[in-house]
Amino acid sequence: MGNWLNTAVYTNTELILFGAGAFFWLSCYLLVIRGIVRYKFVGISAAVVGANIAWEFLWAFVYRQDMGNLIQIGYYGWFFLDCFIVFSMFRYGDKQVLPENRKYFKLFFAYSIVGWLVVLCFFIGDKFDNPIGANSAYAIQLLISASCLAMMLRHPLEKGISYLAAWCRMLGSLFCGLMCILHWPGNHWIASMVVIYIFIDIFYLVIATRNLKVTGIT
């Protein structure tokens, strides 16, 4: 398929797994955006959105993964959907913190974006990442799982926190993680991150499922 998919380096199974993961993550973002529009609440933790947008900007426009142009479109999609989430975080994100701390929220959220850009630039530039950005992505994934669990525990009945988005988030990272484990079996960092985050997300979904009678499926 020429430059569209790199079948010389990655097997069809690996590309399909990553493509499935990319699809679930795009679906997650769309569900989060739907929750923002409906409920004026950002259903992903502010603690991790800065890291997310920084990683997506760098891997969409500064560095480039080697799986092919089709996969790169997914990276662009993640970034542009996340831009709306970042914009919404400046508008509604202070609802995630205690009222007495809301006046500081925008400042520290902006700082988190800049800080993560600096950290990730050095991490990737110093060759600690792998060719698709997965080493840094799964460190951020662990932060996503932990911080989103904490947010859900603080706001257990908030309808703006999408139950379906949580499933898509877990499945997206699982499929991408399986692809990485197949392609880089010696990368125990990613394998350990996948195992740790999956247990956190299962715990999250068990609690969220119990809340469905009040929140409904969103």
BAFI-3210 file (N, C-alpha, C; in Angstrom, 3 decimals, decimal comma, padded with zeros to 6 digits):
// residues 218
n [1|2|3|4|5|6|7|8|9|10|11|12|13|14|15|16|17|18|19|20|21|22|23|24|25|26|27|28|29|30|31|32|33|34|35|36|37|38|39|40|41|42|43|44|45|46|47|48|49|50|51|52|53|54|55|56|57|58|59|60|61|62|63|64|65|66|67|68|69|70|71|72|73|74|75|76|77|78|79|80|81|82|83|84|85|86|87|88|89|90|91|92|93|94|95|96|97|98|99|100|101|102|103|104|105|106|107|108|109|110|111|112|113|114|115|116|117|118|119|120|121|122|123|124|125|126|127|128|129|130|131|132|133|134|135|136|137|138|139|140|141|142|143|144|145|146|147|148|149|150|151|152|153|154|155|156|157|158|159|160|161|162|163|164|165|166|167|168|169|170|171|172|173|174|175|176|177|178|179|180|181|182|183|184|185|186|187|188|189|190|191|192|193|194|195|196|197|198|199|200|201|202|203|204|205|206|207|208|209|210|211|212|213|214|215|216|217|218]
n.u [000,816|002,108|003,043|001,000|000,509|002,897|003,913|006,267|007,674|005,838|003,486|000,404|-001,453|-000,508|-000,842|-003,612|-004,472|-003,453|-004,819|-007,452|-007,274|-006,749|-009,164|-010,974|-010,007|-010,486|-013,255|-013,686|-012,898|-014,857|-017,150|-016,577|-016,593|-019,270|-020,435|-019,467|-020,800|-023,468|-023,624|-021,923|-019,581|-016,325|-015,436|-012,996|-010,019|-008,588|-006,003|-004,570|-005,033|-003,373|-000,945|-001,799|-002,516|-000,074|001,545|000,166|000,378|003,171|003,680|002,069|002,955|005,660|007,434|007,352|005,522|006,252|004,466|002,956|001,082|-001,705|-002,118|-001,007|-002,963|-004,799|-003,368|-003,397|-006,161|-006,643|-005,306|-006,689|-009,333|-008,812|-008,095|-010,508|-011,367|-009,401|-009,906|-012,472|-011,818|-010,631|-012,936|-014,812|-013,441|-012,789|-014,798|-014,066|-012,519|-012,150|-014,267|-012,869|-010,424|-010,714|-010,050|-007,401|-007,257|-007,164|-004,648|-002,837|-003,583|-002,866|-000,125|000,454|000,232|002,357|004,496|004,421|004,942|007,635|008,886|008,260|009,441|012,195|012,260|011,533|013,363|015,796|015,856|014,428|011,977|009,940|009,576|006,887|006,012|005,148|006,305|006,281|003,568|002,295|003,118|001,723|-000,799|-001,153|-001,336|-003,673|-005,607|-005,444|-005,982|-008,458|-010,012|-009,861|-011,196|-013,758|-014,496|-014,690|-016,801|-019,166|-021,755|-021,928|-023,197|-021,829|-019,526|-018,635|-019,774|-019,571|-017,409|-015,356|-015,161|-014,338|-011,909|-010,419|-010,399|-009,208|-006,546|-005,831|-005,872|-003,907|-001,798|-001,504|-000,627|001,888|003,164|003,311|004,978|007,269|008,475|010,405|010,138|009,522|008,585|006,284|004,591|004,261|002,997|000,580|-000,600|-000,874|-002,498|-004,825|-006,033|-006,703|-008,571|-010,537|-011,461|-012,469|-014,600|-016,208|-017,170|-018,405|-020,367|-022,070|-023,168|-024,880|-027,677|-028,400|-026,927|-027,280|-026,564|-024,131]
n.v [-001,221|001,124|004,302|004,498|002,488|000,953|-001,861|-003,164|-003,018|-003,410|-005,916|-007,077|-007,740|-006,251|-003,627|-003,562|-003,902|-001,536|000,344|-000,207|000,543|003,292|004,089|003,614|005,490|007,893|007,739|007,906|010,586|011,941|011,243|012,417|015,076|015,292|015,086|017,460|019,409|018,820|018,865|020,778|020,106|018,855|015,713|014,415|014,141|017,181|017,061|015,617|016,446|018,458|017,082|015,275|016,892|018,070|015,839|014,918|017,100|017,190|014,631|014,746|016,922|017,627|015,426|012,170|009,255|005,881|004,170|004,712|006,827|006,631|005,956|008,223|010,104|009,472|010,368|013,117|013,497|012,890|015,074|017,406|017,001|017,013|019,642|021,013|019,983|020,995|023,764|023,792|023,024|025,292|026,805|025,328|023,675|024,286|023,352|020,910|021,170|022,180|024,809|026,969|026,879|027,488|029,915|029,722|027,899|028,142|029,273|027,288|025,162|026,054|026,247|023,527|022,536|023,831|022,953|020,131|020,064|020,886|018,857|016,538|017,155|016,985|014,323|012,849|013,908|013,129|010,490|008,611|007,685|005,440|004,492|005,229|006,783|005,488|004,860|007,228|007,743|005,694|006,189|008,546|007,464|005,925|007,978|009,162|007,143|006,926|009,588|010,105|008,231|009,263|011,688|010,781|009,568|011,808|013,093|011,309|011,047|012,621|013,453|014,364|012,918|010,488|007,214|005,450|006,601|005,984|003,207|003,173|004,499|002,700|000,393|001,431|002,046|-000,505|-002,083|-000,716|-001,106|-003,929|-004,209|-002,945|-004,642|-006,985|-006,141|-005,073|-007,044|-007,091|-004,765|-004,028|-001,941|-000,793|-003,038|-003,391|-000,992|-001,281|-003,451|-002,375|-000,074|-001,228|-002,593|-000,468|000,821|-001,159|-001,233|001,365|001,109|-000,795|000,628|002,773|001,391|000,611|003,039|003,589|003,489|005,939|007,846|006,999|005,736|007,416]
n.w [000,000|-000,431|000,771|002,576|004,509|006,517|005,744|005,538|007,870|009,936|010,839|009,287|011,272|013,461|012,497|012,154|014,805|015,961|014,428|015,210|017,897|017,568|016,426|018,560|020,390|019,026|019,035|021,782|022,290|020,803|022,229|024,691|023,883|023,117|025,656|026,779|025,268|025,904|028,751|029,759|031,054|031,395|030,628|031,159|032,994|034,153|034,993|033,169|030,567|029,575|029,205|027,279|024,984|024,454|023,802|021,527|019,773|019,341|018,168|015,967|014,451|014,854|015,357|013,777|013,391|012,211|010,934|008,721|006,399|006,703|009,372|010,448|009,912|011,863|014,118|013,610|013,814|016,544|017,692|016,718|017,610|020,319|020,662|020,866|023,285|024,998|024,711|025,833|028,388|029,441|029,648|031,193|032,906|035,549|037,115|038,000|040,245|043,728|044,960|046,209|044,993|042,359|041,153|040,502|038,519|035,592|035,149|036,129|034,537|031,970|032,435|032,742|030,151|028,792|030,396|029,989|027,248|027,197|028,751|027,249|024,797|025,429|026,315|024,028|022,164|023,292|022,713|024,253|023,650|021,586|018,044|017,508|019,512|021,792|024,290|025,844|025,571|027,039|029,607|030,015|029,671|031,981|033,834|032,858|033,399|036,235|037,100|035,943|037,255|039,864|039,432|038,738|041,153|042,737|041,521|041,297|040,234|038,047|034,972|032,799|032,637|030,626|030,390|028,222|026,897|028,662|028,332|025,625|025,863|027,459|025,798|023,499|024,314|025,073|022,686|021,171|022,933|022,887|020,277|020,499|022,329|020,849|018,735|019,952|021,896|023,861|025,241|028,219|029,668|028,377|028,430|031,202|031,874|030,495|031,853|034,435|034,032|033,023|035,116|036,781|035,152|034,937|037,589|037,678|035,805|037,053|039,277|037,923|036,516|038,555|039,125|037,095|037,293|038,209|036,684|034,053|030,702|029,070]
ca.u [000,000|002,969|003,300|-000,172|000,752|004,263|003,868|007,631|008,154|004,771|002,618|-000,996|-002,099|-000,094|-001,470|-005,049|-004,632|-003,249|-005,927|-008,620|-007,039|-006,918|-010,606|-011,618|-009,630|-011,261|-014,623|-013,644|-012,884|-016,164|-018,093|-016,248|-017,074|-020,727|-020,734|-019,202|-021,878|-024,730|-023,646|-020,974|-018,603|-015,302|-015,401|-011,659|-009,373|-007,719|-004,629|-003,886|-005,309|-002,163|-000,007|-002,394|-002,417|001,352|001,998|-000,470|000,979|004,528|003,695|001,359|003,564|007,108|007,994|006,447|005,567|006,692|003,518|002,358|000,257|-003,060|-002,056|-000,732|-004,250|-005,342|-002,665|-003,968|-007,520|-006,545|-004,910|-007,702|-010,444|-008,367|-008,085|-011,815|-011,391|-008,564|-010,685|-013,557|-011,245|-010,491|-014,273|-015,584|-012,607|-012,700|-015,823|-013,455|-011,749|-012,886|-014,595|-011,855|-009,231|-011,060|-009,406|-006,055|-007,327|-006,714|-003,204|-002,111|-003,857|-001,983|001,237|000,617|000,457|003,731|005,418|004,468|005,636|009,079|009,309|008,167|010,458|013,463|012,104|011,583|014,617|016,906|015,700|013,834|010,724|010,096|009,235|005,502|005,708|004,394|006,874|005,711|002,104|001,785|003,296|000,567|-001,992|-001,293|-001,829|-005,071|-006,444|-005,470|-006,620|-009,886|-010,644|-010,000|-012,242|-015,050|-014,799|-015,108|-018,067|-019,658|-023,049|-021,851|-023,560|-020,842|-018,458|-019,265|-019,517|-019,127|-016,064|-014,420|-014,950|-013,535|-010,553|-009,754|-010,189|-008,243|-005,187|-005,567|-005,511|-002,593|-000,815|-001,255|000,220|003,253|003,724|003,656|006,072|008,451|008,280|011,395|009,843|008,745|007,967|004,932|003,809|003,897|002,027|-000,702|-001,161|-001,252|-003,626|-006,045|-006,678|-007,320|-009,761|-011,572|-012,013|-013,267|-015,827|-017,049|-017,857|-019,276|-021,517|-022,986|-023,804|-025,684|-029,089|-028,596|-026,362|-027,638|-025,426|-023,856]
ca.v [000,000|002,282|005,085|004,566|001,594|000,427|-003,317|-003,691|-003,036|-003,865|-006,938|-006,670|-007,855|-005,103|-002,424|-003,637|-003,643|-000,115|001,056|-000,368|001,396|004,686|004,298|003,720|006,753|008,935|007,621|008,437|012,039|012,401|011,086|013,465|016,334|015,273|015,407|018,887|020,175|018,572|019,086|021,839|019,497|018,132|014,387|013,824|014,893|018,306|016,714|014,905|017,007|019,166|016,074|014,719|017,796|018,250|014,633|014,863|018,140|016,799|013,478|015,072|017,976|017,797|014,109|011,427|007,805|005,217|003,145|005,091|008,044|006,375|006,055|009,620|010,800|009,266|011,272|014,451|013,491|013,013|016,433|018,423|016,800|017,413|021,106|021,429|019,621|021,976|025,008|023,599|022,951|026,666|027,340|024,583|022,744|024,602|022,591|019,693|021,443|022,794|026,215|027,913|026,786|027,707|031,115|029,369|026,765|028,423|029,492|026,039|024,322|026,544|025,847|022,090|022,326|024,261|022,057|018,844|020,256|020,912|017,525|015,575|017,500|016,399|012,870|012,320|014,330|012,359|009,101|007,697|007,175|004,525|005,167|005,693|007,577|004,675|004,896|008,391|007,647|004,821|006,896|009,440|006,630|005,590|009,199|009,305|006,197|007,265|010,884|010,006|007,515|010,216|012,644|010,111|009,374|013,112|013,471|009,989|011,088|013,649|012,893|014,784|011,907|009,480|005,788|004,861|007,110|005,222|001,931|003,422|004,837|001,476|-000,477|002,067|001,837|-001,946|-002,534|-000,151|-001,769|-005,271|-004,040|-002,643|-005,840|-007,902|-005,639|-004,854|-007,944|-006,821|-003,480|-004,351|-000,701|-000,703|-004,170|-003,132|000,102|-001,824|-004,267|-001,520|000,795|-001,989|-002,876|000,784|001,070|-002,133|-000,723|002,522|000,678|-001,471|001,676|003,512|000,543|000,682|004,364|003,779|003,690|007,384|008,642|006,515|005,529|008,625]
ca.w [000,000|-000,552|001,978|003,438|005,632|006,458|005,917|005,541|009,260|010,826|010,255|009,130|012,584|014,273|011,959|012,449|016,232|016,232|013,805|016,086|019,055|017,150|016,249|019,869|021,009|018,355|019,561|023,148|022,215|020,328|023,339|025,668|023,306|023,241|027,053|027,001|024,647|026,609|030,203|030,131|031,966|030,630|031,230|031,253|034,064|033,805|035,346|032,094|029,244|029,142|028,682|026,069|023,844|024,158|023,089|020,204|018,933|018,962|017,267|014,734|013,646|015,042|015,074|012,894|013,548|010,976|010,511|007,452|006,344|007,189|010,832|010,775|009,914|013,206|015,032|013,379|014,356|018,000|018,066|016,442|018,544|021,654|020,722|021,391|024,700|025,695|024,745|026,791|029,725|029,917|029,935|032,187|033,662|036,973|037,835|038,531|041,465|044,824|044,659|046,684|044,154|040,960|040,602|040,032|037,600|034,221|035,170|036,268|033,374|030,908|032,799|032,512|028,719|028,491|031,087|029,299|025,969|027,466|029,202|026,150|023,800|025,866|026,381|022,663|021,542|023,856|022,223|025,224|023,106|020,471|016,775|017,398|020,696|022,747|025,641|026,536|025,561|028,098|030,881|030,090|029,833|033,403|034,472|032,447|034,137|037,663|037,346|035,606|038,369|040,969|039,079|038,827|042,566|043,273|040,883|040,898|039,554|037,001|033,667|031,808|032,568|029,773|030,628|026,955|026,625|029,494|027,624|024,422|026,314|027,880|024,633|022,603|024,819|025,104|021,343|020,839|023,785|022,357|019,095|020,948|022,956|019,754|017,902|020,787|023,042|024,908|025,901|029,408|030,135|027,846|028,946|032,605|031,889|030,053|032,933|035,560|033,721|032,751|036,404|037,238|034,341|035,329|038,837|037,280|035,140|038,045|040,040|037,012|036,185|039,683|039,146|035,896|037,617|038,411|035,603|032,727|029,804|028,281]
c.u [000,846|003,212|002,134|-000,033|002,118|004,253|005,248|008,169|007,126|003,907|001,196|-001,741|-001,772|-000,767|-002,970|-005,302|-004,481|-004,374|-007,188|-008,477|-007,243|-008,397|-011,305|-011,252|-010,342|-012,708|-014,716|-013,710|-014,236|-017,216|-017,845|-016,782|-018,604|-021,156|-020,509|-020,356|-023,174|-024,732|-022,696|-019,993|-017,620|-015,053|-014,084|-010,862|-008,464|-006,256|-003,862|-004,085|-004,106|-001,133|-000,500|-002,156|-000,959|001,881|001,438|000,099|002,357|004,524|002,879|002,186|005,080|007,844|007,001|006,615|005,848|005,739|002,817|001,425|-001,153|-003,118|-001,799|-002,007|-004,923|-004,690|-003,187|-005,360|-007,529|-006,280|-006,054|-008,948|-010,056|-008,278|-009,407|-011,913|-010,564|-009,301|-011,794|-013,041|-011,035|-011,850|-014,927|-014,725|-012,536|-013,794|-015,250|-012,751|-012,640|-013,128|-013,504|-010,588|-009,488|-010,368|-008,003|-006,083|-006,731|-005,203|-002,446|-002,391|-002,980|-000,537|001,467|000,880|001,895|004,743|005,550|005,135|007,147|009,578|009,322|009,166|011,806|013,386|012,229|012,916|015,821|016,787|015,214|012,537|011,007|009,534|007,798|005,073|005,050|004,979|006,297|004,195|001,590|002,112|002,115|-000,713|-002,218|-001,821|-003,301|-005,965|-006,580|-006,230|-008,098|-010,656|-010,872|-011,105|-013,629|-015,456|-015,227|-016,476|-018,780|-020,952|-023,093|-022,120|-022,602|-019,651|-019,034|-018,810|-018,977|-017,724|-015,016|-014,129|-014,062|-012,092|-009,787|-009,428|-009,170|-006,814|-004,832|-005,130|-004,149|-001,496|-000,488|-000,381|001,676|003,926|004,119|004,901|007,367|008,344|009,276|011,157|008,917|008,079|006,516|004,059|003,362|002,860|000,634|-001,364|-001,658|-002,491|-004,923|-006,771|-007,349|-008,608|-010,881|-012,246|-012,922|-014,614|-016,762|-017,851|-018,848|-020,520|-022,542|-023,745|-024,780|-027,164|-029,411|-028,136|-026,910|-026,388|-025,267|-022,580]
c.v [001,267|002,962|005,098|003,685|000,946|-001,076|-003,951|-003,843|-003,661|-004,898|-006,391|-006,718|-006,656|-003,818|-002,394|-003,339|-002,160|000,712|000,972|000,517|002,863|005,020|004,464|005,032|007,931|008,936|008,179|009,959|012,591|012,299|012,119|014,809|016,407|015,620|016,872|019,724|020,034|019,080|020,180|021,355|018,699|016,790|013,672|014,724|016,007|017,993|016,099|015,529|017,777|018,218|015,515|015,609|018,035|017,060|014,611|015,916|017,695|015,656|013,700|015,987|018,121|016,505|013,346|009,941|007,149|004,122|003,483|006,276|007,831|006,494|007,500|010,456|010,654|010,180|012,703|014,547|013,630|014,463|017,420|018,244|017,269|018,929|021,627|021,124|020,603|023,312|024,923|023,528|024,351|027,267|026,666|023,744|023,026|023,929|021,320|019,920|022,097|024,277|027,200|027,911|027,157|028,917|030,827|028,403|027,065|028,608|028,171|025,078|024,753|026,134|024,363|021,790|022,670|023,319|020,707|018,950|020,207|019,513|016,532|015,881|016,884|014,868|012,255|012,654|013,569|010,860|008,126|007,077|006,147|005,166|005,640|006,502|006,808|004,708|006,056|008,286|006,793|005,335|007,846|008,644|006,245|006,788|009,432|008,414|006,589|008,562|010,864|009,221|008,462|011,219|012,017|009,868|010,682|013,527|012,202|010,013|012,151|013,026|013,311|013,856|010,688|008,064|005,129|005,339|006,352|003,859|002,129|003,738|003,584|000,582|000,115|001,823|000,354|-002,450|-001,991|-000,816|-003,171|-005,209|-003,810|-003,867|-006,863|-007,440|-005,447|-005,733|-007,708|-005,520|-003,730|-003,119|-000,629|-001,823|-003,921|-002,021|-000,402|-002,613|-003,380|-000,698|000,008|-002,325|-001,623|001,036|000,071|-001,685|000,471|002,071|-000,073|-000,430|002,424|002,710|000,573|001,998|004,566|004,023|005,174|008,171|008,268|006,334|006,766|008,443]
c.w [000,000|000,775|002,958|004,670|005,465|006,758|005,854|006,962|010,202|010,104|010,107|010,463|013,460|013,803|012,240|013,922|016,537|015,627|014,637|017,321|018,736|016,991|017,594|020,566|020,350|018,857|020,975|023,137|021,778|021,430|024,433|025,177|023,378|024,667|027,377|026,471|025,448|028,040|030,685|031,203|031,116|031,306|031,138|032,186|033,540|034,081|034,194|030,722|028,703|028,556|027,363|024,857|023,473|023,363|021,670|019,265|018,437|017,950|015,996|013,832|013,777|014,730|014,203|013,127|012,189|010,496|009,195|007,552|006,888|008,706|011,250|010,778|011,277|014,229|014,873|013,995|015,865|018,392|017,879|017,320|019,946|021,786|021,274|022,881|025,521|025,814|025,794|028,216|030,294|030,293|031,141|033,145|035,148|037,785|038,462|039,870|042,516|044,536|045,063|045,838|042,697|040,345|040,064|038,848|036,228|034,141|035,217|035,116|032,196|031,174|032,517|031,036|028,353|029,126|030,399|027,934|026,168|027,827|028,046|025,037|024,162|025,873|024,991|021,999|022,042|023,592|023,300|024,702|022,014|019,203|016,631|018,624|021,817|024,153|026,444|026,616|026,711|029,493|031,093|030,297|031,291|034,185|034,124|033,307|035,604|037,919|036,985|036,664|039,539|040,680|039,209|040,282|043,232|042,744|040,401|040,093|038,460|035,631|032,559|031,699|031,854|030,114|029,360|026,587|027,426|028,866|026,406|024,784|026,698|026,685|023,667|023,039|024,872|023,728|020,917|021,661|023,312|021,117|019,500|021,566|021,901|019,013|018,681|022,033|024,173|025,647|027,087|030,020|029,677|028,400|030,379|032,702|031,497|031,176|034,068|035,224|033,549|034,059|036,975|036,473|034,633|036,618|038,560|036,722|036,086|038,828|039,144|036,649|037,311|039,736|037,995|036,175|037,802|037,192|034,234|031,880|028,934|027,475]
res [m|g|n|w|l|n|t|a|v|y|t|n|t|e|l|i|l|f|g|a|g|a|f|f|w|l|s|c|y|l|l|v|i|r|g|i|v|r|y|k|f|v|g|i|s|a|a|v|v|g|a|n|i|a|w|e|f|l|w|a|f|v|y|r|q|d|m|g|n|l|i|q|i|g|y|y|g|w|f|f|l|d|c|f|i|v|f|s|m|f|r|y|g|d|k|q|v|l|p|e|n|r|k|y|f|k|l|f|f|a|y|s|i|v|g|w|l|v|v|l|c|f|f|i|g|d|k|f|d|n|p|i|g|a|n|s|a|y|a|i|q|l|l|i|s|a|s|c|l|a|m|m|l|r|h|p|l|e|k|g|i|s|y|l|a|a|w|c|r|m|l|g|s|l|f|c|g|l|m|c|i|l|h|w|p|g|n|h|w|i|a|s|m|v|v|i|y|i|f|i|d|i|f|y|l|v|i|a|t|r|n|l|k|v|t|g|i|t]
***
